[in-house]
Amino acid sequence: MPVVRGGLIGDHIGASCLSRALELLGAGHGIEIAFIPIDTAERPDFDFNACVNDKRASGWTGVTITHPWKPAAAAYAGSAMAPEVAALGAANTLIFEPDLSGHNTDFSGFLSAWEAVMGGAPGKVALAGAGGVARAIGPALAKLGAERIFVWDPENTRARALAEQLGPVAEAIDMRNAPDAIRAADGLANATTLGMGYRGGTAFDPDLIGPQSWAFDAVYTPTDTAFLMAAGAAGLKILSGFDLFCHMALGTFRLYSGAAPDPSSALPLLAQLRPRPEETERA
């Protein structure tokens, strides 16, 4: 049985389901997945490049990257980024064999998840956050035909950089002006870590949710974040972080193994990994 060796690099990844997702997909294709978590949350001296170099030298197939290392992963890949995501400035997958290549399955996964769950154009979007995952979600929304994308971030320079990357469709706004953008939006997208099991909170005041038609949260642990529960109660159509996770996992497995899972059978298989409330409490 062929063996794929890899791992996940990021902060607070104890609740991640990616290892199990890849194992399930691998079992269906006769491929063993040896996937090791590398949690960097309590490692202030963590050297991303040195870690990746070590895994390459150890014969790993690749690594998957999450917050806060996606920009660093894109910088590591450099000109080896896949052409369709080279401009994003963020990578969540580095493949080492036969040569180094950088990818972003957040981008491709969001496109796939949107088409499966939502369909149609996003309209006007209020996008909270301009970090690593936003560098994939923002361009994906633009590719889907968003009419306007209002983006804000605690670091204004990041919001301006993302808006510049997205072009005329996007506008960076001050966080103080976010309520006006939220009220005017057709859709709300959370690309921050607010709502994650270890952190809590929400990027969207529940009192502002209601006039919109859809909501997306990149957080998937818990799946039912305070934001998505408020959006669902207000009648908005929901695209969850778990939806994105499942479609991202399919793309990630394809990159590691070269095998292409059939979504019609693979997505129901991955549905069993949906985080339960008690797992969120332990995270």
CORSUL-V91316 format. One record per backbone hydrogen bond with DSSP energy under -1.0 kcal/mol. CO is the residue of the C=O (numbers start at 0). NH is the residue of the N-H. E is the energy in kcal/mol with one decimal. If there is no record, write none. Layout:
# CORSUL-V91316
co=CO nh=NH e=E
co=CO nh=NH e=E
This chain:
# CORSUL-V91316
co=1 nh=31 e=-2.8
co=3 nh=33 e=-3.3
co=4 nh=60 e=-3.1
co=4 nh=61 e=-1.3
co=5 nh=35 e=-2.1
co=6 nh=63 e=-3.4
co=7 nh=37 e=-3.2
co=8 nh=65 e=-2.7
co=9 nh=39 e=-2.4
co=12 nh=15 e=-1.8
co=16 nh=20 e=-2.5
co=17 nh=21 e=-2.6
co=18 nh=22 e=-2.1
co=19 nh=23 e=-2.5
co=20 nh=24 e=-2.3
co=21 nh=25 e=-2.7
co=22 nh=26 e=-2.4
co=23 nh=27 e=-1.3
co=25 nh=28 e=-1.4
co=25 nh=30 e=-2.8
co=31 nh=3 e=-3.1
co=33 nh=5 e=-2.5
co=35 nh=7 e=-1.3
co=37 nh=9 e=-1.8
co=39 nh=42 e=-1.8
co=42 nh=45 e=-2.2
co=46 nh=50 e=-2.3
co=47 nh=51 e=-2.5
co=48 nh=52 e=-2.6
co=49 nh=53 e=-2.1
co=50 nh=54 e=-2.1
co=51 nh=55 e=-2.4
co=52 nh=56 e=-2.3
co=53 nh=57 e=-1.4
co=54 nh=59 e=-2.3
co=55 nh=58 e=-1.4
co=60 nh=95 e=-3.0
co=62 nh=93 e=-2.8
co=63 nh=8 e=-2.6
co=65 nh=68 e=-2.3
co=66 nh=10 e=-2.9
co=68 nh=72 e=-2.2
co=69 nh=73 e=-2.0
co=69 nh=90 e=-1.9
co=70 nh=74 e=-2.2
co=71 nh=75 e=-2.2
co=72 nh=76 e=-2.2
co=73 nh=77 e=-2.4
co=76 nh=79 e=-2.3
co=77 nh=80 e=-1.6
co=79 nh=101 e=-1.9
co=81 nh=84 e=-1.9
co=84 nh=87 e=-1.5
co=91 nh=64 e=-2.3
co=92 nh=102 e=-2.5
co=93 nh=62 e=-2.2
co=94 nh=100 e=-2.1
co=100 nh=94 e=-2.7
co=101 nh=81 e=-2.8
co=102 nh=91 e=-1.9
co=102 nh=92 e=-1.5
co=103 nh=107 e=-1.5
co=104 nh=108 e=-1.8
co=105 nh=109 e=-2.3
co=106 nh=110 e=-2.0
co=107 nh=111 e=-2.1
co=108 nh=112 e=-2.9
co=109 nh=113 e=-3.0
co=110 nh=114 e=-2.1
co=111 nh=115 e=-1.8
co=112 nh=116 e=-2.4
co=113 nh=117 e=-2.4
co=113 nh=118 e=-1.7
co=122 nh=146 e=-1.6
co=122 nh=147 e=-1.1
co=123 nh=185 e=-2.7
co=123 nh=186 e=-2.2
co=124 nh=149 e=-3.1
co=125 nh=188 e=-2.7
co=126 nh=151 e=-1.7
co=127 nh=190 e=-3.0
co=130 nh=134 e=-1.4
co=132 nh=135 e=-1.5
co=132 nh=136 e=-2.6
co=133 nh=137 e=-2.6
co=135 nh=139 e=-1.8
co=136 nh=140 e=-2.6
co=137 nh=141 e=-2.2
co=138 nh=142 e=-2.5
co=139 nh=143 e=-1.8
co=140 nh=145 e=-2.0
co=141 nh=144 e=-1.4
co=147 nh=124 e=-3.2
co=148 nh=170 e=-2.6
co=149 nh=126 e=-3.5
co=150 nh=172 e=-2.5
co=151 nh=128 e=-3.0
co=154 nh=157 e=-1.3
co=154 nh=158 e=-1.4
co=155 nh=159 e=-2.5
co=156 nh=160 e=-2.1
co=157 nh=161 e=-2.3
co=158 nh=162 e=-2.5
co=159 nh=163 e=-2.3
co=160 nh=164 e=-2.0
co=161 nh=165 e=-2.2
co=162 nh=166 e=-1.5
co=166 nh=169 e=-2.1
co=168 nh=148 e=-2.3
co=170 nh=150 e=-2.3
co=173 nh=176 e=-2.1
co=174 nh=177 e=-1.4
co=176 nh=180 e=-1.5
co=177 nh=181 e=-2.7
co=178 nh=182 e=-2.2
co=179 nh=183 e=-1.6
co=185 nh=212 e=-3.4
co=185 nh=213 e=-1.5
co=186 nh=125 e=-2.4
co=187 nh=215 e=-2.9
co=188 nh=127 e=-2.7
co=189 nh=217 e=-2.4
co=192 nh=195 e=-2.2
co=195 nh=198 e=-2.0
co=195 nh=199 e=-2.9
co=199 nh=194 e=-1.9
co=204 nh=207 e=-2.5
co=205 nh=208 e=-1.3
co=212 nh=236 e=-2.6
co=213 nh=187 e=-1.7
co=214 nh=238 e=-2.6
co=215 nh=189 e=-2.6
co=220 nh=196 e=-3.0
co=222 nh=224 e=-1.4
co=224 nh=228 e=-2.6
co=225 nh=229 e=-2.1
co=226 nh=230 e=-2.4
co=227 nh=231 e=-2.8
co=228 nh=232 e=-2.3
co=229 nh=233 e=-1.3
co=230 nh=235 e=-2.6
co=231 nh=234 e=-1.5
co=236 nh=214 e=-2.3
co=238 nh=216 e=-1.3
co=239 nh=243 e=-1.8
co=240 nh=244 e=-2.8
co=241 nh=245 e=-2.5
co=242 nh=246 e=-1.9
co=243 nh=247 e=-2.9
co=244 nh=248 e=-2.7
co=245 nh=249 e=-1.7
co=246 nh=250 e=-1.7
co=247 nh=251 e=-2.6
co=248 nh=252 e=-2.7
co=249 nh=253 e=-1.9
co=250 nh=254 e=-2.0
co=251 nh=255 e=-2.3
co=252 nh=256 e=-2.7
co=253 nh=257 e=-2.3
co=261 nh=264 e=-1.5
co=261 nh=265 e=-3.1
co=262 nh=266 e=-2.0
co=264 nh=268 e=-1.1
co=265 nh=269 e=-2.2
co=266 nh=270 e=-1.3
co=269 nh=272 e=-2.3
co=270 nh=273 e=-1.6
co=275 nh=279 e=-1.6
co=276 nh=280 e=-1.9
co=277 nh=281 e=-1.2
co=278 nh=282 e=-1.0
